[in-house]
């Protein structure tokens, strides 16, 4: 009968809509997974520059490096700029998936986070347990990681001078806090002596 046929066609139309929305959800999940894999690759790649030969820093319009940049990152051990202005409560911490120490630096939300030394942005995006983060390549295989950011103010490839803003402090549920690491290649090294704490 016509009624049975009409009901059958309605059911087919409903099933088609349901399948279409399932396909859309599956496509979105697949793209999210591919996006996460791309982030993982970009994060890993950020720690594998080919060293000083490929690294050219530009500081300001006149090309002059800040005084602490003479001799490079390694010679500034103990004299790096603290990533936040003013007084902060600092404690050792670690992020899932890293072998070495980092620091949790309590602060006000949205406080500017500074580059501790001049360099080039190697990564600026969200990444797993780090949340929003920025990796600065300081040359000679030295990197700093500023994570748990509320906002990222830089882009990959951008040159920074010491003290330039990379983003702002975020909150992962325990109040305003910056997570900070120093790395040599992909190895996390204790940031305390580098910051002169």
Sine and cosine of phi, psi and omega as CSV:
sin_phi,cos_phi,sin_psi,cos_psi,sin_omega,cos_omega
0.00,0.00,0.27,-0.96,-0.02,-1.00
-0.90,0.43,-0.60,0.80,-0.02,-1.00
-0.91,0.41,-0.70,0.71,0.00,-1.00
-0.89,0.46,-0.69,0.72,0.01,-1.00
-0.89,0.46,-0.68,0.73,0.00,-1.00
-0.88,0.48,-0.70,0.71,0.03,-1.00
-0.90,0.44,-0.64,0.77,0.01,-1.00
-0.88,0.47,-0.69,0.72,0.02,-1.00
-0.91,0.42,-0.62,0.78,0.04,-1.00
-0.89,0.46,-0.69,0.73,-0.01,-1.00
-0.89,0.46,-0.67,0.74,0.02,-1.00
-0.89,0.46,-0.68,0.73,0.01,-1.00
-0.89,0.45,-0.68,0.73,0.03,-1.00
-0.89,0.45,-0.70,0.72,0.01,-1.00
-0.88,0.47,-0.65,0.76,-0.01,-1.00
-0.90,0.44,-0.67,0.74,0.03,-1.00
-0.89,0.46,-0.71,0.71,0.00,-1.00
-0.88,0.48,-0.71,0.70,0.01,-1.00
-0.90,0.43,-0.64,0.77,0.00,-1.00
-0.89,0.45,-0.68,0.73,0.01,-1.00
-0.94,0.33,-0.53,0.85,0.10,-1.00
-0.91,0.42,-0.68,0.73,0.01,-1.00
-0.89,0.46,-0.68,0.73,0.02,-1.00
-0.87,0.50,-0.70,0.72,0.02,-1.00
-0.90,0.44,-0.66,0.75,0.02,-1.00
-0.92,0.40,-0.65,0.76,0.05,-1.00
-0.89,0.46,-0.68,0.74,0.00,-1.00
-0.89,0.45,-0.67,0.74,0.02,-1.00
-0.90,0.43,-0.67,0.74,0.01,-1.00
-0.90,0.44,-0.69,0.72,0.02,-1.00
-0.90,0.44,-0.64,0.77,0.02,-1.00
-0.89,0.45,-0.65,0.76,0.01,-1.00
-0.91,0.40,-0.69,0.72,0.03,-1.00
-0.89,0.45,-0.64,0.77,0.02,-1.00
-0.88,0.48,-0.70,0.72,0.00,-1.00
-0.90,0.43,-0.64,0.77,0.04,-1.00
-0.91,0.42,-0.65,0.76,0.04,-1.00
-0.89,0.45,-0.66,0.76,0.04,-1.00
-0.89,0.46,-0.70,0.71,0.01,-1.00
-0.85,0.52,-0.73,0.69,0.00,-1.00
-0.90,0.44,-0.68,0.74,0.00,-1.00
-0.91,0.42,-0.64,0.77,0.03,-1.00
-0.88,0.47,-0.75,0.66,0.00,-1.00
-0.89,0.45,-0.67,0.74,-0.01,-1.00
-0.91,0.42,-0.51,0.86,-0.04,-1.00
-0.85,0.53,-0.47,0.88,-0.04,-1.00
-0.99,-0.11,0.36,0.93,-0.05,-1.00
-0.74,-0.68,0.71,0.71,0.10,-1.00
-0.93,0.37,0.33,-0.94,-0.05,-1.00
-1.00,0.02,0.40,0.92,0.12,-0.99
1.00,0.07,-0.20,-0.98,-0.17,-0.98
-0.87,0.49,-0.50,0.87,-0.06,-1.00
-0.88,0.48,-0.59,0.80,-0.03,-1.00
-1.00,0.00,-0.19,0.98,-0.13,-0.99
-1.00,-0.05,0.88,-0.48,0.07,-1.00
-0.81,-0.59,0.92,-0.39,-0.01,-1.00
-1.00,-0.06,0.62,-0.78,0.09,-1.00
-0.85,-0.53,0.88,-0.48,-0.03,-1.00
-0.92,-0.40,0.96,-0.28,0.06,-1.00
0.96,0.29,0.16,-0.99,-0.09,-1.00
-0.91,0.41,-0.52,0.85,-0.06,-1.00
-1.00,0.03,-0.01,1.00,0.05,-1.00
0.98,0.21,0.10,1.00,-0.02,-1.00
-0.98,0.19,0.72,-0.69,0.03,-1.00
-0.99,0.10,0.51,-0.86,0.10,-1.00
-0.89,0.46,0.46,-0.89,-0.09,-1.00
-0.79,0.61,-0.61,0.79,-0.06,-1.00
-0.94,0.33,-0.21,0.98,-0.04,-1.00
-0.98,0.19,-0.26,0.97,0.01,-1.00
-0.90,0.43,0.80,-0.60,-0.02,-1.00
1.00,0.00,-0.13,0.99,0.08,-1.00
0.99,0.11,0.00,-1.00,-0.09,-1.00
-0.86,0.52,-0.73,0.68,-0.08,-1.00
-0.86,0.52,-0.60,0.80,-0.02,-1.00
-0.97,0.25,-0.12,0.99,0.02,-1.00
-0.99,-0.14,0.18,0.98,0.02,-1.00
-0.83,0.55,0.77,-0.63,-0.02,-1.00
1.00,0.01,-0.17,0.99,-0.05,-1.00
-0.79,-0.61,0.26,0.97,0.03,-1.00
-0.92,0.38,0.52,-0.85,0.07,-1.00
-0.91,0.42,0.67,-0.74,0.08,-1.00
-0.93,0.36,0.65,-0.76,-0.12,-0.99
-0.92,0.39,-0.27,0.96,0.03,-1.00
-0.81,-0.59,0.57,-0.82,0.07,-1.00
-0.98,0.20,0.50,-0.86,0.07,-1.00
0.99,0.11,-0.06,-1.00,-0.04,-1.00
-0.99,0.16,0.60,-0.80,-0.02,-1.00
-0.59,-0.81,0.50,-0.87,0.13,-0.99
-1.00,0.05,0.81,-0.58,-0.09,-1.00
-0.86,-0.50,0.70,-0.71,0.11,-0.99
-0.60,-0.80,0.55,-0.84,0.03,-1.00
-0.89,0.46,0.58,-0.82,-0.01,-1.00
-0.39,-0.92,0.13,-0.99,-0.02,-1.00
-0.59,-0.80,0.52,-0.86,0.10,-0.99
-0.96,-0.29,0.56,-0.83,0.06,-1.00
-0.80,0.61,0.74,-0.67,0.04,-1.00
1.00,-0.03,0.01,1.00,0.06,-1.00
-0.92,-0.39,0.48,-0.88,-0.04,-1.00
-1.00,-0.09,-0.27,0.96,-0.13,-0.99
-0.86,-0.51,-0.05,-1.00,-0.10,-1.00
-0.99,0.14,0.49,-0.87,0.16,-0.99
-0.72,-0.70,-0.12,-0.99,0.03,-1.00
-0.78,-0.62,0.65,-0.76,0.21,-0.98
-0.98,-0.19,0.82,-0.57,-0.05,-1.00
-0.88,-0.47,0.96,-0.29,-0.01,-1.00
-0.94,0.35,0.62,-0.78,-0.06,-1.00
-0.30,-0.95,0.09,-1.00,0.12,-0.99
-0.96,0.30,0.59,-0.80,0.12,-0.99
-0.83,0.55,0.56,-0.83,0.08,-1.00
0.93,0.36,0.08,1.00,0.06,-1.00
-0.91,0.41,0.67,-0.74,0.00,-1.00
-0.88,0.47,0.66,-0.75,0.08,-1.00
-0.96,-0.26,0.77,-0.64,-0.13,-0.99
-0.97,-0.26,0.45,-0.89,0.17,-0.99
-0.95,0.32,0.79,-0.61,-0.04,-1.00
-0.97,0.23,-0.26,0.97,-0.03,-1.00
-0.31,-0.95,0.44,-0.90,0.01,-1.00
-0.89,0.46,0.44,-0.90,0.03,-1.00
0.12,-0.99,-0.27,-0.96,-0.02,-1.00
-0.84,-0.55,0.62,-0.78,0.00,-1.00
-0.95,0.30,0.86,-0.51,-0.01,-1.00
-0.99,-0.16,-0.38,0.92,-0.03,-1.00
-0.37,-0.93,0.67,-0.74,0.04,-1.00
-0.46,-0.89,1.00,-0.07,-0.07,-1.00
-0.14,-0.99,-0.05,-1.00,0.15,-0.99
-0.99,0.16,0.53,-0.85,0.12,-0.99
-0.41,-0.91,0.92,-0.39,0.12,-0.99
0.56,0.83,-0.80,-0.59,-0.11,-0.99
-0.94,0.34,-0.11,0.99,0.00,-1.00
-1.00,0.03,-0.26,0.97,-0.11,-0.99
0.91,0.41,-0.60,-0.80,0.07,-1.00
-0.97,0.26,0.76,-0.65,0.00,-1.00
-0.57,-0.83,0.34,-0.94,0.06,-1.00
-0.79,-0.62,0.74,-0.67,0.10,-0.99
-0.93,-0.36,0.82,-0.58,0.04,-1.00
-0.96,-0.27,0.80,-0.60,0.07,-1.00
-1.00,0.00,0.91,-0.42,-0.04,-1.00
-0.99,-0.13,0.13,0.99,-0.01,-1.00
1.00,0.06,0.30,-0.96,0.02,-1.00
0.81,0.59,0.54,0.84,0.05,-1.00
0.93,0.38,0.36,0.93,0.09,-1.00
-0.98,-0.20,0.67,-0.75,-0.04,-1.00
-0.66,-0.75,0.46,-0.89,0.23,-0.97
-0.83,-0.56,0.55,-0.83,-0.01,-1.00
-0.88,-0.47,0.84,-0.55,0.10,-0.99
-0.90,-0.43,0.91,-0.43,-0.13,-0.99
-0.80,-0.60,0.07,-1.00,-0.09,-1.00
0.88,0.47,0.63,0.77,-0.02,-1.00
-0.99,0.15,0.57,-0.82,0.10,-0.99
-0.99,0.16,-0.50,0.86,-0.05,-1.00
-0.51,-0.86,0.58,-0.81,0.09,-1.00
-0.95,-0.32,0.80,-0.60,-0.06,-1.00
-0.94,-0.34,0.19,0.98,-0.06,-1.00
-0.76,-0.65,0.18,-0.98,0.05,-1.00
-0.76,-0.65,0.39,-0.92,-0.01,-1.00
-0.84,0.53,0.70,-0.71,0.01,-1.00
1.00,-0.06,-0.26,0.97,-0.03,-1.00
-0.94,0.35,0.67,-0.74,0.05,-1.00
-1.00,0.01,0.64,-0.77,0.00,-1.00
-0.77,-0.63,0.52,-0.85,0.18,-0.98
-0.99,-0.13,0.28,-0.96,0.05,-1.00
-0.85,0.53,0.74,-0.68,0.03,-1.00
1.00,-0.06,-0.22,0.98,0.04,-1.00
-0.91,0.41,0.54,-0.84,-0.03,-1.00
-0.98,0.22,0.75,-0.66,0.07,-1.00
-0.98,-0.21,-0.40,0.92,-0.02,-1.00
0.08,-1.00,-0.41,-0.91,0.01,-1.00
-0.69,-0.72,0.37,-0.93,-0.02,-1.00
-0.91,0.41,0.70,-0.72,0.04,-1.00
-0.93,-0.37,-0.12,-0.99,-0.03,-1.00
-0.67,-0.74,0.88,-0.48,0.03,-1.00
-0.98,-0.18,0.38,0.92,0.08,-1.00
0.93,-0.37,-0.05,1.00,0.01,-1.00
-0.83,-0.56,0.43,0.90,-0.03,-1.00
1.00,-0.05,0.14,-0.99,-0.03,-1.00
-0.87,0.49,0.76,-0.65,-0.06,-1.00
-0.29,-0.96,0.69,-0.72,0.10,-0.99
-0.97,-0.23,0.69,-0.72,0.15,-0.99
-0.97,-0.26,0.77,-0.64,-0.14,-0.99
-0.75,-0.67,0.68,-0.73,0.06,-1.00
-0.72,-0.70,0.44,-0.90,0.22,-0.98
-0.90,-0.44,0.69,-0.72,0.02,-1.00
-0.76,-0.66,0.53,-0.85,0.19,-0.98
-0.91,-0.42,0.93,-0.36,-0.19,-0.98
0.89,0.46,-0.73,-0.69,0.02,-1.00
-1.00,-0.07,-0.02,1.00,-0.02,-1.00
-0.99,0.14,0.79,-0.61,0.06,-1.00
-0.98,0.18,0.77,-0.64,0.03,-1.00
-0.87,-0.49,0.45,-0.89,-0.09,-1.00
-0.86,0.52,0.88,-0.47,-0.05,-1.00
-0.97,0.23,-0.30,0.95,-0.11,-0.99
-0.83,0.56,-0.80,0.60,0.00,-1.00
-0.91,0.41,-0.45,0.89,0.01,-1.00
-0.93,0.37,-0.59,0.80,-0.01,-1.00
-1.00,0.04,-0.06,1.00,-0.01,-1.00
0.94,0.35,0.53,0.85,-0.03,-1.00
-0.99,0.11,0.00,0.00,0.00,0.00
